[in-house]
């Protein structure tokens, strides 16, 4: 049965009915290309999330801390990137991986660890 290799677009004779690639190396190269494209799409977001997490980790070294928005902005925190947002009993939380940021009524942000 003649088939077309999706990586090289060459025609080959399949040895099995479910064979998609002419050889194992083409399959590996094709899957590596797909994974690389997926990583490229997420690279910018992951960089900003990791920066946010590093800032929160540095601030949390001595336990819970309350800081202002200006302080976080000055440290390089990007308020557009979170891993989770949720409300619990009227309290609003944002999370960056394992760190919670609670918006306090006095316009301060309480940083704690989940």
N, C-alpha and C positions, 0 to 999 in steps of 0.2 A: 504494500500500500504506500503510495507516494504522499508525502506531507511536506509542509513548509516550516522550517525552523523559525520560531518567532524572534530569535536573537539575530541571526545572520541573514534571514530571508532566503536561505538556500534550500533547494528541494532535496529531499533524502528519502530513502526507503526505510520505513519504520519496521522494526523487528517485533514490536509489541503493538497491540491495538490502542493502548493509551500513551504511547510514546509521543512527546511533543517536540523534543530537541534531538538534533542529530548526534550529539555526544554530551557527556556529563559536564565537560568544561563550558559548553554553551549554556547549559542550565544554570550552573553556578554563576557565570558572568551575568546572565539575565536577572537572576534573583538579587545579586549584588547591586546591579544598576537600579532596580526597583527600591531597594532599601536605601541607597544613597539619595535618590530623589525624595523619599519620605523624610529622611533626616534633614535635607536641605529646606524643606517646607517648615519644619519645626525649629530650625536653628535659632532664628531671631527670638521667638517666644521663649525658648528654653534658656537662652542667654539672659534675657531680662528677668525671668523667674529665678534663675540661680543667683543673679545679682541681688534681687530683693531678699532672697533667703539668707544670703551672706550678711546683708545689712541687719536683718532681724536677729540672726544668730549672734552677731557682735554685740548688739544692744542687750540681748537677753542673758549674757554671760553671768550676771549677778542676780538673776531671777526676774520676776515681773517688773515691767518698767512702763511708765506713762510718759509719752513724748508728744510734741506738737507736730502738726502737719508740716510746718516750715522746717523743723529739724529733720524730718524724714526726707523732705525734698532736697535739703542741703546735703544729706548723706548720699543722694543719688537714687532714692527709692522711686519706682515708677508705679503710680496708683492705678494704672490701666491693666496691670498684670497680676492676677490672683489665680490660685488653683481651685478655690471654692468660695462661694458667697452663701450665707444662710442666716435666717432669723431664728432665735430661740427665745420664746416668752417675751417678745417685744424688743429683744436685744439684737442688734445687727453685728454680724461677724464677717470678716474676710479671712481667708487662710492662704498662706503660701507654704505649701507642703505641710510641715509639722508645726508651724507657728500660726497662732491666732492673733488677729488684730481686731480689737473691739473699739467701736467709735463711742466715746464717752460723751455725756451731755455737755461738758465744758469744752468741747471741740478738741479734746486731747485723744490720743490713741493709746489704748492699753495693749501691750504686747505680752503674750503668754505662750506657753508651749502646750500643744494638744496632747 
